[in-house]
Amino acid sequence: MRHLLASITAAMVLTFASVAGAEDAEPLTGDNLILDYKAGPVAREMSINYVLGILDTLILIQHICPPEETMTMGEAAETVIHTIEADRQLREAEIPATAIAAARRTYPCDG
């Protein structure tokens, strides 16, 4: 739940920053998420929190199964961000869809 609240806050900040920046703002993409992740400690934390909220939701509805016993949720979020970074199609897709696709690819549930 903590991650979900952090994600909502991060999403609101990203949305308001996008709206305040330009009247014809382009949709947020995986590239935007990667740029924020690399921009500095505060933006990095916001990117991680955004992905954490998505991961929490996908775990809750049992759409992904990260190895929680061998990695932290922060590590899982960073792995999803690196998955987006490594795939041109994911980088170009809008978020949150790109983060959901990367999470499902990275942490599929067996069975």
Stockholm file with secondary structure:
# STOCKHOLM 1.0

chainA/1-111         MRHLLASITAAMVLTFASVAGAEDAEPLTGDNLILDYKAGPVAREMSINYVLGILDTLILIQHICPPEETMTMGEAAETVIHTIEADRQLREAEIPATAIAAARRTYPCDG
#=GR chainA/1-111 SS CHHHHHHHHHHHHHHHHHHHHCTTCCCCBHHHHHHHHHHCHHHHHHHHHHHHHHHHHHHHTTSCCCCTTTSCHHHHHHHHHHHHHHCHHHHHSBTTHHHHHHHHHHSCCCC
#=GC SS_cons         CHHHHHHHHHHHHHHHHHHHHCTTCCCCBHHHHHHHHHHCHHHHHHHHHHHHHHHHHHHHTTSCCCCTTTSCHHHHHHHHHHHHHHCHHHHHSBTTHHHHHHHHHHSCCCC
//
